[in-house]
C-alpha cells in the first residue's frame, strides 16, 4: 500500500494499525538504555520511603526527580 493511501485512511479516521510494522517502531528520544548507579544506603532508604508514600516503584521516583532536575537545568 502506498503512503498516500495510508494517509487517506488515517485522515478519514480509519485505523491504520494493520498496515504498520510495530516491531520496528521507535519513539525518538524515549529509547531506553539500562545504567547502574550505586547509592549510599541512607539514600536508598529515603527513596524507598518516598516511593512507598506515593505508591510507586523506587525507579519511578528516581526517573521523575532526574527528569525534573534536567528540565530545570535546561530551562
C-alpha positions, -999 to 999 in steps of 0.1 A, spaced: 0 0 0 13 35 -9 18 61 17 -9 83 1 -34 56 6 -25 52 43 -27 90 47 -62 90 32 -74 62 56 -59 80 86 -74 113 76 -108 95 72 -105 83 108 -99 47 98 -74 25 118 -41 20 100 -26 -2 127 -28 -33 104 -6 -16 79 22 -8 103 51 -29 114 51 -21 151 80 -44 158 103 -17 143 85 13 157 107 37 177 100 66 200 127 93 193 145 105 224 125 80 245 145 49 237 159 34 269 193 22 280 200 5 313 225 21 336 238 10 370 241 36 398 254 30 433 237 49 460 245 52 497 222 31 519 206 62 535 196 74 501 180 40 492 160 41 524 148 77 517 139 67 481 120 37 493 101 57 519 91 83 494 82 56 468 60 38 494 43 71 503 34 78 467 26 41 459 51 39 430 83 19 425 117 33 435 127 35 399 98 59 391 109 83 418 145 83 405 133 89 369 109 117 378 133 135 400 161 133 375 138 145 347 127 174 368 163 184 376 174 181 340 144 202 328 153 229 354 189 229 342 179 232 306 153 259 313 
